[in-house]
Amino acid sequence: MIVMEKTPTSPVSRERSREIKRLSVISAAREARVLSRADLAELTGLPPATLTALVRDLVAEGYLIERGPGSGTNTTGRPRAMLEFNPRAELVAAVSLEPPRITCEIADSNGAVIAHRTARLAGDMVETVCQFVLELVDDARPSLRGVAIAVPGVSVDGAVRLAPSVGLVEARPIGQSVQHELGVPVIVDNDVNLMAAGERVAGAGKDVDDLLLLHVADGIGAGLVLDGKVRRGASGAAGEVGFLPLDGFTDRAYSGVGPFEAMWSANAIAERVVALHPGRRPESPVSELVRLAESSVAARAYLDEVLGAWARLIISCACVVDPGRVLLSGAAAQLDDAALARMQDLVSAKAPAATEVRRAVLGDQAVLHGAISYALSAAVRLPSIP
């Protein structure tokens, strides 16, 4: 009789198997929020003995909170004891770099903000981001699960470039550096992409899966959401509409500023407004232009030029991606109802498909809403099984 020697089970494999089961319980509880042990068993397929031990540990760790009986009953006819997922067990950090400011928020897995700070951006960018996150999360650092960073430039795999406002034209691995320091997943993306994501989850795009957000500030950028997902392109430069060439455009020294945004950004409009109405540079140049257009023929003519330029940009985008809805953000959201209606008429007259033009509604909070959404996505992603 040949006795087959039993291959010993690797302790590493057992530990890995337990972690996968643990994460499956966390994932099921996170999605359901409130459920019974029987619900967990059905959702995870784990045997009662395994589930009992995991639940006990997760209650001790603070992931699960034991609640009173629910409305359902078990096999003895008694109401089932319920478990509630604790959103404070998983925290994420949302960081927005908006020169000269840096804003950081800590949110729980429900997206509720529990800490907030805004200050002047100074010193090394990576050190500043890490300092802000650690100071805000404080004693809850073990619960930190992910970080999302919004930057005014192009980001590919966490490396940032074309961000002259923060001193980055050539690529720098911001994401990898912060991840190394904090030890949690870090996502870095263009701030306008995050604005689009924010409006999609909590703003003027909640009811659609396809939209384009046009943000006019010092530069001009677009965030594109198709089928409910932000699209970044092969090199992360999708939406860099400020670099669209103008008629008669000639070569010039590269400065990180595109020809379209050099002509039609908030900065360019502010300079023209000062020329039309000498005085202090307006903080809200489009609002001031709209106001001047009520009594000045020259200002009204220039407002028409601005609307025409922005409308052509929207039409160009609509010809390629057919977003269905376009949200105006930043300085573009300062248009009054009459100017917005004129913009809609211009787009409707030339766009190849119905394209609705609206204002974005979240303002400065759009980036942070998007960053929280990104960070939560990174936090809840289960690791791959080797």
C-alpha positions as CSV (number, residue, x, y, z in Angstrom):
1,M,0.0,0.0,0.0
2,I,1.4,3.3,-1.0
3,V,0.8,6.1,1.5
4,M,0.7,9.5,-0.2
5,E,2.4,12.1,2.0
6,K,0.2,15.1,2.6
7,T,1.6,18.3,1.2
8,P,1.9,20.8,4.1
9,T,-0.3,23.9,3.9
10,S,1.8,27.0,3.6
11,P,1.2,29.5,6.4
12,V,1.4,32.3,3.9
13,S,-1.3,30.7,1.8
14,R,-3.6,30.3,4.8
15,E,-3.0,33.9,5.8
16,R,-3.7,35.1,2.3
17,S,-6.9,33.0,2.1
18,R,-8.1,34.4,5.3
19,E,-7.4,38.0,4.2
20,I,-9.4,37.4,0.9
21,K,-12.4,36.1,3.0
22,R,-12.1,39.0,5.4
23,L,-12.1,41.5,2.5
24,S,-15.1,39.7,0.9
25,V,-17.0,40.2,4.2
26,I,-16.0,43.9,4.4
27,S,-17.0,44.4,0.7
28,A,-20.4,42.9,1.2
29,A,-21.0,44.8,4.4
30,R,-19.8,48.1,2.9
31,E,-22.3,47.7,0.0
32,A,-25.3,46.6,2.1
33,R,-24.5,48.9,5.0
34,V,-26.9,47.0,7.3
35,L,-27.4,43.3,7.2
36,S,-27.6,40.1,9.3
37,R,-25.1,37.3,9.6
38,A,-27.4,35.2,7.4
39,D,-27.3,37.9,4.7
40,L,-23.5,37.9,5.0
41,A,-23.4,34.1,4.5
42,E,-25.6,34.4,1.5
43,L,-23.5,37.2,-0.1
44,T,-20.1,35.7,0.6
45,G,-20.8,32.0,0.5
46,L,-18.7,31.5,3.6
47,P,-19.5,28.7,6.1
48,P,-21.0,29.8,9.5
49,A,-17.9,28.9,11.5
50,T,-15.6,30.9,9.3
51,L,-18.1,33.8,9.2
52,T,-18.5,33.9,13.0
53,A,-14.8,34.3,13.5
54,L,-14.4,37.0,10.9
55,V,-17.4,39.0,12.1
56,R,-16.0,38.8,15.7
57,D,-12.7,40.2,14.5
58,L,-14.2,42.9,12.4
59,V,-16.4,44.1,15.2
60,A,-13.3,44.3,17.4
61,E,-11.5,46.2,14.7
62,G,-14.4,48.7,14.3
63,Y,-15.4,47.7,10.8
64,L,-18.8,46.3,12.0
65,I,-21.1,47.6,14.6
66,E,-23.6,45.2,16.3
67,R,-27.1,46.6,16.3
68,G,-30.4,45.4,17.7
69,P,-32.8,42.9,16.1
70,G,-34.0,43.7,12.6
71,S,-37.4,43.0,11.0
72,G,-36.4,39.6,9.7
73,T,-36.5,36.3,11.7
74,N,-34.2,33.4,12.0
75,T,-35.1,29.7,12.0
76,T,-36.3,29.9,15.7
77,G,-38.7,32.7,14.8
78,R,-36.6,35.3,16.7
79,P,-35.7,38.6,15.0
80,R,-32.2,38.5,13.5
81,A,-29.4,40.5,15.1
82,M,-28.2,43.1,12.6
83,L,-24.7,44.3,11.7
84,E,-23.9,47.8,10.4
85,F,-20.8,48.8,8.4
86,N,-19.0,51.6,10.2
87,P,-18.1,54.2,7.5
88,R,-15.4,55.7,9.8
89,A,-13.5,52.5,9.6
90,E,-12.3,53.6,6.1
91,L,-11.1,57.1,5.6
92,V,-9.9,58.8,2.4
93,A,-8.1,62.0,1.7
94,A,-9.0,64.4,-1.1
95,V,-6.3,67.0,-2.0
96,S,-6.8,69.9,-4.5
97,L,-3.7,71.9,-5.6
98,E,-5.1,75.2,-6.7
99,P,-2.2,77.7,-6.7
100,P,-1.6,79.6,-4.6
101,R,-3.8,77.3,-2.4
102,I,-3.8,73.7,-1.3
103,T,-7.1,72.2,0.1
104,C,-7.4,68.9,1.8
105,E,-10.4,67.0,3.1
106,I,-10.7,63.7,5.0
107,A,-13.9,61.8,4.3
108,D,-15.4,58.5,5.5
109,S,-16.6,55.8,3.1
110,N,-20.0,57.4,2.9
111,G,-18.3,60.5,1.5
112,A,-19.1,62.6,4.6
113,V,-16.3,65.1,5.2
114,I,-14.9,65.0,8.7
115,A,-11.9,67.3,8.4
116,H,-11.0,70.2,6.1
117,R,-8.1,72.6,5.7
118,T,-7.1,75.2,3.2
119,A,-3.8,77.0,3.3
120,R,-1.2,78.7,1.0
121,L,0.8,76.2,-1.1
122,A,4.4,76.6,-0.2
123,G,7.5,74.4,-0.1
124,D,7.9,71.0,-1.7
125,M,4.6,69.7,-3.1
126,V,5.0,66.1,-2.0
127,E,6.0,67.1,1.6
128,T,3.1,69.6,1.8
129,V,0.5,67.1,0.6
130,C,1.8,64.4,3.1
131,Q,1.9,66.9,5.9
132,F,-1.7,68.1,5.3
133,V,-3.1,64.5,5.1
134,L,-1.3,63.3,8.2
135,E,-2.3,66.3,10.3
136,L,-5.9,66.1,9.3
137,V,-6.3,62.3,9.7
138,D,-4.4,62.5,13.0
139,D,-5.0,59.5,15.3
140,A,-7.2,57.8,12.7
141,R,-4.2,57.2,10.3
142,P,-4.7,53.4,10.5
143,S,-8.1,53.9,8.9
144,L,-6.7,55.9,5.9
145,R,-7.3,53.8,2.8
146,G,-6.6,56.0,-0.2
147,V,-5.7,59.5,-1.4
148,A,-6.8,61.4,-4.5
149,I,-4.9,64.5,-5.7
150,A,-6.2,67.0,-8.2
151,V,-3.6,68.9,-10.2
152,P,-3.9,71.7,-12.8
153,G,-2.0,69.6,-15.4
154,V,-1.7,66.3,-17.2
155,S,-1.3,63.2,-15.1
156,V,-0.3,59.7,-16.3
157,D,0.3,57.0,-13.7
158,G,0.7,59.6,-11.0
159,A,3.3,61.6,-12.9
160,V,2.3,65.3,-13.5
161,R,3.3,67.5,-16.3
162,L,2.0,70.6,-18.2
163,A,1.2,72.2,-14.8
164,P,3.0,75.5,-15.1
165,S,0.9,77.1,-12.3
166,V,2.6,74.7,-9.8
167,G,6.0,74.8,-11.5
168,L,5.7,71.5,-13.3
169,V,6.1,71.4,-17.1
170,E,8.1,68.2,-17.3
171,A,6.8,65.1,-15.6
172,R,7.3,64.5,-11.8
173,P,6.1,61.3,-10.1
174,I,3.9,63.0,-7.5
175,G,1.6,60.0,-7.0
176,Q,4.3,57.5,-6.5
177,S,6.1,59.8,-4.0
178,V,3.1,60.4,-1.9
179,Q,2.1,56.7,-2.0
180,H,5.6,55.8,-0.8
181,E,5.4,58.2,2.1
182,L,1.8,57.4,3.2
183,G,1.6,53.7,2.3
184,V,-1.9,53.8,0.8
185,P,-3.1,53.9,-2.8
186,V,-2.8,57.3,-4.4
187,I,-4.6,58.5,-7.5
188,V,-3.5,61.7,-9.3
189,D,-5.6,63.3,-12.0
190,N,-6.2,66.6,-13.8
191,D,-8.4,68.9,-11.7
192,V,-10.9,69.4,-14.5
193,N,-11.3,65.6,-14.7
194,L,-12.1,65.6,-11.0
195,M,-14.5,68.5,-11.4
196,A,-16.4,66.4,-14.1
197,A,-16.4,63.4,-11.8
198,G,-17.7,65.6,-8.9
199,E,-20.5,67.0,-11.0
200,R,-21.3,63.5,-12.2
201,V,-21.7,62.1,-8.7
202,A,-23.1,65.1,-6.8
203,G,-23.9,68.0,-9.2
204,A,-25.4,68.9,-12.5
205,G,-24.6,65.6,-14.1
206,K,-26.1,63.2,-11.6
207,D,-28.8,62.1,-14.1
208,V,-26.6,61.4,-17.2
209,D,-23.8,59.1,-18.0
210,D,-22.3,61.2,-20.8
211,L,-21.1,64.8,-20.3
212,L,-18.4,67.3,-21.0
213,L,-17.4,69.9,-18.4
214,L,-15.7,73.0,-19.8
215,H,-13.7,74.9,-17.2
216,V,-12.5,78.4,-17.9
217,A,-9.9,79.8,-15.5
218,D,-6.3,80.9,-16.0
219,G,-6.3,78.2,-18.6
220,I,-9.1,76.3,-20.3
221,G,-9.7,72.6,-19.9
222,A,-12.4,70.0,-20.4
223,G,-13.4,66.9,-18.4
224,L,-15.1,64.1,-20.3
225,V,-17.4,61.5,-18.9
226,L,-18.6,58.8,-21.2
227,D,-20.7,55.8,-20.0
228,G,-20.3,57.1,-16.5
229,K,-16.5,57.0,-16.5
230,V,-13.9,59.8,-16.8
231,R,-11.9,59.4,-20.0
232,R,-8.3,60.5,-20.0
233,G,-6.9,59.3,-23.4
234,A,-3.8,57.4,-24.3
235,S,-1.4,59.8,-22.6
236,G,-3.7,61.5,-20.1
237,A,-4.2,64.6,-22.2
238,A,-7.8,64.2,-23.2
239,G,-9.6,67.4,-22.6
240,E,-6.6,69.7,-23.0
241,V,-8.8,71.9,-25.3
242,G,-6.8,75.0,-24.4
243,F,-4.2,73.8,-26.8
244,L,-6.5,73.9,-29.8
245,P,-4.9,76.0,-32.6
246,L,-6.5,79.2,-33.7
247,D,-6.9,80.4,-37.3
248,G,-3.7,82.0,-38.4
249,F,-1.8,80.5,-35.5
250,T,2.0,80.7,-36.0
251,D,4.7,78.8,-34.2
252,R,6.1,80.3,-31.0
253,A,8.2,79.3,-28.0
254,Y,6.5,76.6,-26.0
255,S,5.4,77.9,-22.5
256,G,2.9,75.3,-21.4
257,V,0.0,77.6,-22.4
258,G,-2.1,76.7,-25.4
259,P,-3.2,79.2,-28.1
260,F,-6.9,78.9,-27.4
261,E,-6.6,79.5,-23.7
262,A,-4.2,82.3,-24.3
263,M,-7.0,84.1,-26.3
264,W,-10.1,83.1,-24.4
265,S,-9.3,82.3,-20.8
266,A,-10.4,84.2,-17.7
267,N,-7.0,86.0,-17.7
268,A,-7.4,87.2,-21.3
269,I,-11.0,88.3,-20.7
270,A,-9.9,90.2,-17.6
271,E,-7.2,92.1,-19.5
272,R,-9.8,93.0,-22.2
273,V,-12.3,94.1,-19.6
274,V,-9.7,96.5,-18.1
275,A,-9.0,97.9,-21.6
276,L,-12.8,98.4,-22.1
277,H,-13.3,99.9,-18.7
278,P,-10.0,101.1,-17.1
279,G,-9.7,100.4,-13.4
280,R,-8.8,97.5,-11.1
281,R,-8.5,94.1,-12.6
282,P,-11.9,92.3,-11.9
283,E,-12.0,89.2,-9.8
284,S,-14.9,87.9,-11.8
285,P,-14.1,89.0,-15.3
286,V,-17.0,87.3,-17.1
287,S,-19.6,88.7,-14.7
288,E,-18.1,92.2,-15.1
289,L,-18.1,91.8,-18.9
290,V,-21.8,90.8,-18.8
291,R,-22.5,93.8,-16.7
292,L,-20.6,96.2,-19.0
293,A,-22.4,94.7,-22.0
294,E,-25.7,96.1,-20.8
295,S,-24.5,99.7,-21.5
296,S,-21.5,99.5,-23.7
297,V,-21.6,98.6,-27.4
298,A,-17.9,97.6,-27.4
299,A,-18.4,95.4,-24.4
300,R,-21.5,93.8,-25.9
301,A,-19.5,93.1,-29.1
302,Y,-16.6,91.5,-27.2
303,L,-19.1,89.4,-25.2
304,D,-20.4,88.1,-28.5
305,E,-16.9,87.2,-29.5
306,V,-16.4,85.3,-26.3
307,L,-19.6,83.4,-26.6
308,G,-18.8,82.6,-30.2
309,A,-15.4,81.3,-29.4
310,W,-16.6,79.1,-26.5
311,A,-19.5,77.9,-28.6
312,R,-17.1,76.8,-31.4
313,L,-15.1,74.9,-28.9
314,I,-18.1,73.1,-27.6
315,I,-19.3,72.3,-31.1
316,S,-15.8,70.9,-32.0
317,C,-16.0,68.6,-29.0
318,A,-19.6,67.6,-29.8
319,C,-18.5,66.6,-33.3
320,V,-16.0,64.1,-31.8
321,V,-17.5,62.7,-28.6
322,D,-21.3,63.7,-28.7
323,P,-21.5,64.3,-24.9
324,G,-25.2,65.3,-24.9
325,R,-24.7,67.7,-22.0
326,V,-22.0,70.4,-21.5
327,L,-21.4,72.0,-18.1
328,L,-19.9,75.4,-17.9
329,S,-17.5,75.8,-15.0
330,G,-15.2,78.4,-13.5
331,A,-15.5,81.8,-15.2
332,A,-17.8,80.3,-17.9
333,A,-20.4,79.7,-15.1
334,Q,-20.6,83.5,-14.5
335,L,-22.7,84.0,-17.7
336,D,-26.1,85.3,-16.9
337,D,-29.3,83.6,-18.2
338,A,-29.5,85.7,-21.3
339,A,-25.9,85.0,-22.3
340,L,-26.3,81.3,-21.5
341,A,-29.3,81.2,-23.7
342,R,-27.4,82.8,-26.6
343,M,-24.6,80.3,-26.1
344,Q,-27.2,77.5,-26.3
345,D,-28.6,78.9,-29.5
346,L,-25.1,79.1,-31.1
347,V,-24.4,75.5,-30.1
348,S,-27.8,74.2,-31.2
349,A,-27.5,75.8,-34.6
350,K,-24.2,74.0,-35.5
351,A,-23.8,70.9,-33.3
352,P,-24.4,67.7,-35.2
353,A,-26.5,66.3,-32.3
354,A,-28.6,67.7,-29.5
355,T,-26.2,69.3,-27.0
356,E,-27.5,70.8,-23.8
357,V,-25.5,73.6,-22.2
358,R,-25.8,74.2,-18.5
359,R,-23.9,75.7,-15.7
360,A,-22.0,73.4,-13.3
361,V,-23.4,73.8,-9.8
362,L,-20.8,72.6,-7.3
363,G,-18.3,75.5,-7.8
364,D,-15.1,75.0,-5.8
365,Q,-16.5,71.9,-4.2
366,A,-16.6,69.9,-7.5
367,V,-12.9,69.0,-7.3
368,L,-13.2,67.7,-3.8
369,H,-16.4,65.7,-4.5
370,G,-14.6,64.1,-7.5
371,A,-11.4,63.5,-5.4
372,I,-13.4,61.8,-2.7
373,S,-15.1,59.6,-5.3
374,Y,-11.7,58.7,-6.8
375,A,-10.2,57.9,-3.4
376,L,-13.2,55.8,-2.3
377,S,-12.9,53.8,-5.6
378,A,-9.2,53.2,-4.8
379,A,-10.0,52.2,-1.2
380,V,-12.7,49.7,-2.0
381,R,-10.8,47.9,-4.7
382,L,-10.0,44.3,-3.7
383,P,-6.4,43.2,-4.2
384,S,-5.8,40.7,-7.0
385,I,-5.4,37.0,-6.1
386,P,-2.0,35.6,-7.0
